[in-house]
Amino acid sequence: MHWVGGFAHDWVTHLGPIYLATVVFVVGAVLSARALQAAPT
């Protein structure tokens, strides 16, 4: 079971920044979309 923990750590180390960037992008897109919808036309 030790290799599972090592694999999980390696997986998080490599993919963590990618998921973090994806979350930041999605949050930014949602906030900008809400701002555009709230803006008077």
C-alpha positions in Angstrom: 0.0 0.0 0.0 3.0 2.3 0.3 3.3 2.7 -3.4 -0.3 4.0 -3.6 0.6 6.9 -1.3 3.7 7.6 -3.4 1.7 7.5 -6.6 -1.0 9.8 -5.2 1.7 12.3 -4.1 3.4 12.2 -7.5 0.0 12.6 -9.2 -0.9 15.6 -7.1 2.5 17.1 -7.7 2.3 16.9 -11.5 -1.4 17.6 -12.0 -2.1 19.9 -9.1 -1.0 23.1 -10.9 -3.1 22.1 -14.0 -6.2 21.7 -11.9 -5.5 24.9 -10.0 -5.1 26.8 -13.3 -8.4 25.2 -14.5 -10.2 26.3 -11.4 -8.9 29.8 -11.6 -9.9 30.0 -15.2 -13.4 28.7 -14.6 -13.9 31.1 -11.6 -12.7 34.0 -13.7 -15.0 33.0 -16.6 -18.0 32.7 -14.3 -17.3 36.1 -12.6 -16.9 37.9 -15.9 -20.1 36.3 -17.3 -22.0 37.4 -14.2 -20.6 40.9 -14.6 -21.6 41.1 -18.2 -25.1 39.9 -17.5 -25.4 42.5 -14.6 -24.2 45.3 -16.8 -26.9 47.6 -18.1 -27.4 47.1 -21.9 
